[in-house]
Amino acid sequence: MRKNGVLYLIPTTLGESNPEDVLPVLVKKHIEHLRFYIAENEKTARRFIKKISPETKQATLQFSVLNKYTQAEEKNKFLNPCLSGEDIGLLSEAGCPAVADPGASIVKLAHEKDIKVVPLVGPSSIILALMSSGLNGQNFAFNGYLPIDRANKKKELKRLEKLSFQFNQAQLFIETPYRNNQLMEDICASLHDSTSVCVACDLTLPSEFIKTKPVSYWKKNSVDLHKKPTLFIIQKF
């Protein structure tokens, strides 16, 4: 009986940084032998592979595209190479696969099909933001995107603030980059002056910005986050 291949979870850079600065050598070694990939965008995935492993022959690579339009029956076929003994690499658009990322559904399928899953070390904006925030790294929750409707967003911010105080729990969330500045305005308008807010922007990039201050500080000191990948963390003590 043929042994199944391995599904490697391959981290990527969080922006236009040098892969050697943020990724271990082991990531490059695996990319050098992989020929099958699952990625959100084939073009950016090929660009990343070329950057980290210029010697890889692009014509030999095969991609399955995983995004919000991918149907369940398509996903079921993505792991067929593994079932035939070939290894597959699962790539995220930025950072670690399957965390705030559609790749989680593929990892779930791999477990169902008894395919070995191997996560490789790399940058996670969620963990890096939490590490550098000074807020509770023992008890925290990642909430993804907040509601788009502004009234609902403010209501959710107040709910998360209450949870952070009640359970001594840091609350993490993100926003579509072009709405970051509006989110900061809503944070300042909705939360108590003493609530701590960490803004972690452009992590691992030369323009990296990380600062944790109370709401009262942010009301007087604005920061331009427009179109910049940003993690927000709040905690009320």
JOQUISUL-V385025 format. One record per run of one state. SS is the DSSP state (~ for helix, > for strand, _ for the rest). FROM is the first residue (numbers start at 1). TO is the last residue. Records with the same first field share a line. If there is no record, write none. Layout:
# JOQUISUL-V385025
SS: FROM-TO, FROM-TO
This chain:
# JOQUISUL-V385025
_: 1-5, 11-18, 23-24, 34-35, 40-41, 53-57, 61-61, 66-71, 79-79, 84-87, 92-103, 113-115, 120-124, 134-139, 146-149, 168-169, 175-176, 191-195, 202-208, 221-229, 236-237
>: 6-10, 36-39, 62-65, 88-91, 116-119, 140-145, 170-174, 196-201, 209-214, 230-235
~: 19-22, 25-33, 42-52, 58-60, 72-78, 80-83, 104-112, 125-133, 150-167, 177-190, 215-220
